[in-house]
Amino acid sequence: MRRPFLTAEWRNLFLATYAVPPSLLRARLPVGLELDTRDGEAFVSLVAFQFIHTRVLGVPWPGYRNFPELNLRYYVRHGDDRGVVFVREIVSPRLVAWMARITYNESYRIAPLTSHCQEDEEERSLEYRLMWADREQLLRVSGRKSSYLPGPASDEHFFKELRWGFGRTRRGQTLRYEVAHPPWQVFPVQAYHIEIDWASVYGPQWKFLNKATPLSTIFADGSAIALYSKGPLP
């Protein structure tokens, strides 16, 4: 049986997706990949979620099991395999960021990041707060508790159900890893608020998103996940 590199639960995922010029992403593409477009458009998603019960090679590291993450990702293909590449991933625990950099050469950054969940019989609400360059960044979403599983042709399925992650080794080879989880139920989004200084957090080329409205917002319940190392592309 395959042994996963990492197991955890990914819970309370908030995805805000924006259409962006393909030229902004093509220069970032690892070798052998192409943009995964929909109706001719390319996309990035701002994704906030909670890591829970995290284990690395089966080992639970005290103090590093439960924490939130905020990342910016875009969508790619390798043949028929759909996946994502990360622009930047932000967490608070230094060991988590260090391990991701060493193992996958991922663009992790360390900053104070917190999450807070409230719910009752009818609604679940999430709040993610990031302190970046002495300014607080905020994401907030609320959804009805009547969760459902989107169909395979839906926007929700396209943006949340990805099997592969891709990146680059330090030698420039395209690296891939597999993320296994069941399809995620989603909560109908009732309200959301995004207060991000895109230029500060992600760079000046992303400043135009300060005034943009997401074309899709998704509030997914999440599930247990397993991450498998696959190494460089053949």
N, C-alpha and C positions, 0 to 999 in steps of 0.2 A: 504494500500500500504506500501511496505517496505520503510523505511527511511535510506538512506545511511549515514554512518559515515562521509565519505569524498567524495566530488565531485571536479573535476578539469578537465583540459585538459592535456594530456601527449603528447608532440609534439617533433618532430625531434629526434627520438630514433635511436641511433647507437648501434648495438649489435655485438660484436666480440666474437665468440664462439670457445672454445678449447676442444679437447678430453683430458681427464685426467684419471689417474688410478682410477678405482672404489673404491679401498681401501682407497683413500684419502678422499672420501666422505661418505663412509658407517659409519665411526666413528662419523660423524656429524648428521646422520639421526635422526630426532625426532621419538619417539615411534609410531609404526603403519604405517610408510611410507616405501616405497622401492624406489630405484633409477629408474628413467624413462630413459631407455637406447634406443639407436637406432643402429641397426646393431651390437649389443653387446657392444657398447661403452657408457661411461658416459661423461657428459659434464658440463662445467661451461661457463657462458656468462658474459662478461664485458659489462655493459649497462649504457649509458649516455643518459639523456633526460631532457626535460624542463617541470616543473610544471607550469601551467598557470591558472589563475582565480580560485585559490584554495579556497574551502570553507570547514569548519569543522562543521558538524551538521547544515549546511545551513548558517553559519556565515562567512563572509569574514574578515579575520584578517588583518588590515592595516600593510603593510610592510612584510607580509608573504604569499602573493598570488602568486608571480612569482619568481621562483628560479630553478636552475638546480640540478640534483641529479646524482651521480655516484654509481653504485652498482655492486657487484659480486654475482651471484646466480647460483644455480644448480637445476637440474630437478628431480622431484619426482612424485610418484603416491600413491594415497590412493584408492585401488580398481580400478575403471575405471576413477577416477577423477585425471586429470593431473594438476600439479602445480609446484611451485618453493619454495625453501628455500634460504634465503639470508645469505651469508658469512659475508658481511659488506656493509653498505649503508652510503654514505657520502653526506652531505649537508652543506651549510653555516649557515642558520638560526638556532640559538640555540633553539628557541621555537619548531620548527618542529622536531628536534632530540629528545628533551625532551618528546614531546607528543607521538612520536612513541615508545619510550622506555617504557613510562608509560602504553600506551594502548595495545601494542603488544609485549613488551619485545624484540623489534628488536635491532640488533647490529648497531645502528647509531653512526657515528662519525661526529665531526664538524671540518671543514677546509675550507679555502678560495677556492671557486669553481665558475668559471664563464663560460658562454656560449656566443657564437657569431654566428649569422646566416647571410649569404649573399646569394642572389639569383638574377637571371635574367630570361629571357624567356626560357632559355635552361637548366640551372643548379642551384642546391641549394647546398650550402656548409655550414658545421657546424664545429665549433671548441670548444672544452671543455678544460679548463685549471684548474688544481688542484695544489695548493701549499701544499706539504706534507713534513714534516721534512726538511724544508728549501730548498726543491728541487721542481722544477716545473715538473708536469706530464702533458702529452698532448695527446689528441685524436682529430683526424681530419678526416672528411669524406666529399666527394662530390658525388653527384648523378645527373643523368639526370632527367629532369622534367617529362618525360613520365612514370608516376607511373602506377603500375598494382597491381592486387590482386593475390598473389600466390595461387596455388591449394592446396587442403587439404593433398596431399601426399608429398608436397615439404619440403625441409629443412627450408625454411623461415616460413612456417606455423607451423612446429613443434616447432621452437624456439621462436616464437613471440606470438602465440595464446594460452595463459594459463589463465584458469578461476580462479584458486585457488592459494592463498599464504598460506604457513605453517610456523609455528615457535614453540617456547616453552614458556609456562608460567613460572613464577618463581618457581613453584612447579614441573616443569618437564613435565607437561601435554602438549600434542600436540595441538597447537592452529591453527585455520584456519580462513581465511577471503576470501570473494569472490570479484573479480574485474570484473565488467561488462563493455564491450565496443564492438563496431562493429569490424569486421575484418579490419586490417590495410593494406592500400595500401603501397607499397614499391617503392623506387626509385632505378633503376639499379645503383649499386655502380661503380663509375668511378675510384676513388682513395681513399686510406685511409692511415693514419699514426698513429701508437700507440707507445707512449714513456712513459712506465710505469715501475717503479722500483717495481716489484711484491713483492719482499721480504720485502721492506720497508712498502709498503701500506697494504699488506695483510698477511705477515708473511713469515718466512724462508721456509716453506713447499711449497710455491708457486714460489720459485725462478726459477724453471725450465721453467716457462712460459716466462722468459726474452728472451729466444732464440726460442720460439715456434711461429709458424705461425697459425693464426686462420684458421679453416677449413670452417668457414662461417662468412661472414660479411653482415649485413642487415642495411639498412637505411630506416626506416619506418616513414611515415608522422605523424601517431598518430591520436588521436581523443579525444572527451570528454570521461571521465571514471567516474564510481561510485564504491565506495568501501563499502562493507557491512560486518559488524562484524558477525561472526558465532560462536565464542566461542570455547572451547575445543572439540576435537573429542569425539563422544559417546563411 
